[in-house]
Amino acid sequence: MLIRYKKRLEKIAMGLLSFMPDEKEVKRLQDTIKEYETNDDWQLFLWKVEEDILGAVGVIVDTEEQQVLLQHITVDPSHRNLGIGKQMVQAVKEYYPLFLVKPNDHTEKFLDKCNHE
């Protein structure tokens, strides 16, 4: 289930985002989380299964172009290859039904894979 990021989940979100190639440094992670907390166009969602948070997906919403840029998508390594990432992408598409979901350079290969399976 897709849930909106809340400040109380910051450590979990940072841990998940740290699996992204460009988010390895603590300072960079803190800046990214701050952007999600302060910029209305940046939305971070977490993927919850029962009581566990297993993934994160971050988007930039462009209301003028009616598109959503998928900029972060990550799944806990012990739960990869179970379709969670694909479920998160589908949930984002359902959350923004009137918007086109597009990748950035870091999410392009994954989104292509989701769209062709």
Backbone as CSV, one residue per row, in Angstrom:
resi,resn,N_x,N_y,N_z,CA_x,CA_y,CA_z,C_x,C_y,C_z
1,MET,0.845,-1.174,0.000,0.000,0.000,0.000,0.894,1.242,0.000
2,LEU,0.560,2.169,-0.860,1.290,3.427,-0.964,0.828,4.385,0.125
3,ILE,1.778,4.910,0.906,1.439,5.892,1.943,2.321,7.123,1.752
4,ARG,1.780,8.285,2.100,2.543,9.525,1.999,3.617,9.568,3.076
5,TYR,4.761,10.103,2.703,5.865,10.290,3.642,5.449,11.252,4.751
6,LYS,5.849,10.921,5.965,5.662,11.793,7.120,7.009,11.916,7.831
7,LYS,7.228,13.032,8.481,8.494,13.321,9.160,8.903,12.198,10.121
8,ARG,7.952,11.578,10.782,8.275,10.524,11.748,8.878,9.292,11.069
9,LEU,8.762,9.206,9.742,9.312,8.081,8.979,10.625,8.450,8.287
10,GLU,11.225,9.559,8.723,12.411,10.081,8.053,13.561,9.071,7.987
11,LYS,13.879,8.425,9.087,15.010,7.488,9.101,14.773,6.312,8.161
12,ILE,13.558,5.802,8.140,13.225,4.701,7.235,13.350,5.164,5.786
13,ALA,12.804,6.345,5.487,12.863,6.877,4.125,14.309,7.111,3.693
14,MET,15.119,7.671,4.581,16.526,7.900,4.244,17.254,6.579,4.006
15,GLY,16.952,5.580,4.816,17.566,4.275,4.623,17.230,3.684,3.274
16,LEU,15.977,3.785,2.880,15.560,3.260,1.575,16.159,4.071,0.434
17,LEU,16.131,5.398,0.552,16.679,6.239,-0.519,18.183,6.056,-0.673
18,SER,18.857,5.626,0.392,20.311,5.445,0.315,20.705,4.335,-0.659
19,PHE,19.758,3.514,-1.075,20.037,2.481,-2.075,20.079,3.044,-3.495
20,MET,19.633,4.287,-3.674,19.701,4.928,-4.996,21.148,5.341,-5.264
21,PRO,21.623,5.189,-6.502,23.041,5.468,-6.810,23.521,6.866,-6.406
22,ASP,22.697,7.884,-6.582,23.123,9.255,-6.295,22.821,9.698,-4.865
23,GLU,22.346,8.805,-4.038,21.920,9.186,-2.687,22.749,8.490,-1.602
24,LYS,24.003,8.229,-1.863,24.840,7.496,-0.912,25.342,8.362,0.240
25,GLU,25.612,9.635,-0.014,26.165,10.523,1.012,25.063,11.042,1.929
26,VAL,25.369,11.101,3.227,24.386,11.537,4.217,23.888,12.952,3.916
27,LYS,24.784,13.870,3.588,24.393,15.259,3.299,23.429,15.305,2.125
28,ARG,23.722,14.551,1.092,22.854,14.502,-0.097,21.478,13.935,0.278
29,LEU,21.459,12.885,1.074,20.194,12.304,1.534,19.379,13.302,2.343
30,GLN,20.051,14.015,3.246,19.355,15.020,4.059,18.757,16.111,3.175
31,ASP,19.511,16.546,2.159,19.007,17.572,1.236,17.801,17.060,0.453
32,THR,17.864,15.800,0.036,16.752,15.212,-0.718,15.503,15.126,0.148
33,ILE,15.647,14.646,1.373,14.502,14.554,2.285,13.931,15.939,2.563
34,LYS,14.794,16.912,2.776,14.333,18.284,3.028,13.526,18.809,1.840
35,GLU,13.984,18.503,0.636,13.253,18.932,-0.567,11.858,18.291,-0.598
36,TYR,11.781,17.010,-0.263,10.471,16.343,-0.221,9.572,16.966,0.852
37,GLU,10.164,17.433,1.943,9.369,18.012,3.029,8.912,19.439,2.733
38,THR,9.675,20.175,1.936,9.387,21.602,1.764,8.858,21.998,0.391
39,ASN,9.107,21.200,-0.621,8.694,21.540,-1.980,7.380,20.820,-2.300
40,ASP,6.326,21.584,-2.539,5.005,20.995,-2.797,4.969,20.141,-4.059
41,ASP,5.876,20.375,-4.994,5.902,19.601,-6.232,6.607,18.255,-6.058
42,TRP,7.380,18.104,-5.007,8.091,16.859,-4.721,7.249,16.043,-3.751
43,GLN,6.935,14.812,-4.134,6.127,13.946,-3.281,6.855,12.620,-3.068
44,LEU,6.969,12.220,-1.824,7.605,10.960,-1.481,6.551,10.035,-0.877
45,PHE,6.536,8.823,-1.389,5.618,7.803,-0.898,6.428,6.605,-0.417
46,LEU,5.893,5.919,0.571,6.508,4.701,1.065,5.557,3.547,0.780
47,TRP,6.126,2.363,0.604,5.333,1.176,0.317,5.271,0.319,1.575
48,LYS,4.062,0.151,2.089,3.856,-0.565,3.339,3.126,-1.878,3.057
49,VAL,3.683,-2.957,3.588,3.055,-4.278,3.524,2.893,-4.740,4.958
50,GLU,1.646,-4.878,5.375,1.308,-5.166,6.769,1.940,-4.078,7.642
51,GLU,2.893,-4.414,8.489,3.508,-3.410,9.365,4.877,-2.944,8.867
52,ASP,5.350,-3.517,7.769,6.697,-3.226,7.282,6.681,-2.236,6.118
53,ILE,7.646,-1.324,6.136,7.837,-0.413,5.010,8.981,-0.987,4.185
54,LEU,8.667,-1.369,2.954,9.608,-2.115,2.130,10.168,-1.335,0.957
55,GLY,9.591,-0.165,0.658,10.066,0.582,-0.497,9.707,2.045,-0.409
56,ALA,10.303,2.794,-1.337,10.022,4.228,-1.427,10.001,4.615,-2.901
57,VAL,9.134,5.557,-3.208,9.061,6.101,-4.553,8.848,7.613,-4.439
58,GLY,9.688,8.360,-5.143,9.616,9.812,-5.096,9.355,10.379,-6.477
59,VAL,8.502,11.380,-6.535,8.118,11.973,-7.816,8.158,13.497,-7.738
60,ILE,8.286,14.097,-8.904,8.084,15.537,-9.044,6.835,15.702,-9.899
61,VAL,5.864,16.412,-9.380,4.593,16.596,-10.061,4.628,17.908,-10.845
62,ASP,4.405,17.808,-12.136,4.359,18.980,-13.023,2.917,19.137,-13.489
63,THR,2.173,20.008,-12.794,0.753,20.158,-13.097,0.525,20.846,-14.444
64,GLU,1.437,21.719,-14.855,1.281,22.394,-16.151,1.367,21.410,-17.309
65,GLU,2.331,20.503,-17.247,2.532,19.511,-18.313,1.721,18.233,-18.063
66,GLN,1.048,18.172,-16.932,0.298,16.988,-16.493,1.145,15.732,-16.587
67,GLN,2.316,15.822,-15.974,3.180,14.653,-15.910,3.815,14.535,-14.533
68,VAL,4.211,13.328,-14.231,4.858,13.003,-12.966,6.209,12.400,-13.322
69,LEU,7.277,13.024,-12.827,8.632,12.530,-13.074,9.022,11.588,-11.937
70,LEU,9.228,10.334,-12.287,9.641,9.328,-11.319,11.139,9.499,-11.084
71,GLN,11.502,10.056,-9.919,12.911,10.366,-9.696,13.605,9.426,-8.729
72,HIS,12.868,8.781,-7.863,13.438,7.789,-6.949,12.507,6.583,-6.897
73,ILE,13.077,5.412,-6.948,12.315,4.196,-6.672,13.292,3.181,-6.105
74,THR,12.967,2.664,-4.940,13.876,1.758,-4.259,13.087,0.772,-3.397
75,VAL,13.624,-0.435,-3.314,13.009,-1.491,-2.513,14.087,-2.063,-1.600
76,ASP,13.703,-2.382,-0.381,14.613,-3.038,0.550,15.248,-4.248,-0.156
77,PRO,16.584,-4.358,-0.113,17.257,-5.440,-0.851,16.748,-6.847,-0.532
78,SER,16.304,-7.091,0.694,15.821,-8.427,1.047,14.429,-8.725,0.474
79,HIS,13.808,-7.726,-0.160,12.480,-7.916,-0.742,12.460,-7.610,-2.246
80,ARG,13.612,-7.588,-2.866,13.676,-7.302,-4.301,13.272,-8.530,-5.113
81,ASN,12.933,-8.259,-6.373,12.521,-9.298,-7.331,11.231,-10.006,-6.919
82,LEU,10.393,-9.289,-6.183,9.080,-9.810,-5.791,7.944,-8.999,-6.418
83,GLY,8.297,-8.023,-7.265,7.281,-7.207,-7.927,6.870,-5.969,-7.164
84,ILE,7.547,-5.669,-6.069,7.172,-4.505,-5.246,7.389,-3.205,-6.012
85,GLY,8.518,-3.077,-6.697,8.775,-1.865,-7.472,7.711,-1.638,-8.530
86,LYS,7.343,-2.688,-9.208,6.301,-2.594,-10.236,4.964,-2.194,-9.602
87,GLN,4.657,-2.757,-8.439,3.427,-2.392,-7.732,3.439,-0.916,-7.337
88,MET,4.604,-0.419,-6.923,4.712,0.997,-6.543,4.472,1.892,-7.753
89,VAL,5.054,1.540,-8.897,4.844,2.327,-10.116,3.358,2.335,-10.479
90,GLN,2.719,1.180,-10.421,1.290,1.093,-10.721,0.477,1.946,-9.753
91,ALA,0.852,1.922,-8.478,0.136,2.719,-7.472,0.299,4.216,-7.736
92,VAL,1.493,4.639,-8.184,1.708,6.052,-8.531,0.822,6.426,-9.718
93,LYS,0.736,5.555,-10.712,-0.127,5.814,-11.881,-1.585,5.948,-11.451
94,GLU,-2.000,5.128,-10.503,-3.375,5.203,-10.005,-3.587,6.443,-9.139
95,TYR,-2.568,6.873,-8.421,-2.653,8.062,-7.568,-2.783,9.332,-8.418
96,TYR,-2.116,9.324,-9.586,-2.156,10.453,-10.522,-2.753,9.980,-11.850
97,PRO,-4.047,9.648,-11.883,-4.629,9.022,-13.079,-4.639,9.913,-14.328
98,LEU,-4.619,11.212,-14.165,-4.669,12.109,-15.318,-3.291,12.560,-15.782
99,PHE,-2.240,12.015,-15.163,-0.875,12.436,-15.454,-0.097,11.305,-16.134
100,LEU,0.825,11.702,-16.987,1.745,10.764,-17.606,2.924,10.562,-16.660
101,VAL,3.242,9.319,-16.337,4.376,9.017,-15.467,5.601,8.802,-16.351
102,LYS,6.619,9.629,-16.126,7.838,9.574,-16.926,9.045,9.350,-16.020
103,PRO,10.093,8.725,-16.549,11.285,8.482,-15.744,12.295,9.617,-15.845
104,ASN,13.257,9.619,-14.921,14.454,10.438,-15.098,15.570,9.484,-15.520
105,ASP,16.788,9.959,-15.588,17.896,9.110,-16.041,18.104,7.890,-15.138
106,HIS,17.852,8.040,-13.844,18.110,6.957,-12.892,16.980,5.933,-12.824
107,THR,15.797,6.302,-13.271,14.662,5.384,-13.168,14.198,4.874,-14.529
108,GLU,14.829,5.336,-15.590,14.378,4.998,-16.948,14.387,3.491,-17.221
109,LYS,15.489,2.823,-16.904,15.571,1.387,-17.183,14.511,0.612,-16.410
110,PHE,14.297,0.989,-15.158,13.317,0.287,-14.344,11.910,0.528,-14.879
111,LEU,11.575,1.769,-15.211,10.229,2.066,-15.710,9.994,1.378,-17.045
112,ASP,10.988,1.331,-17.904,10.871,0.602,-19.176,10.558,-0.869,-18.912
113,LYS,11.258,-1.448,-17.948,11.034,-2.852,-17.596,9.596,-3.058,-17.099
114,CYS,9.105,-2.152,-16.259,7.741,-2.247,-15.746,6.708,-2.160,-16.871
115,ASN,6.962,-1.295,-17.834,6.017,-1.072,-18.920,6.010,-2.203,-19.944
116,HIS,7.048,-3.026,-19.947,7.129,-4.093,-20.955,6.927,-5.484,-20.383
117,GLU,6.541,-5.567,-19.138,6.276,-6.889,-18.542,4.799,-7.159,-18.525
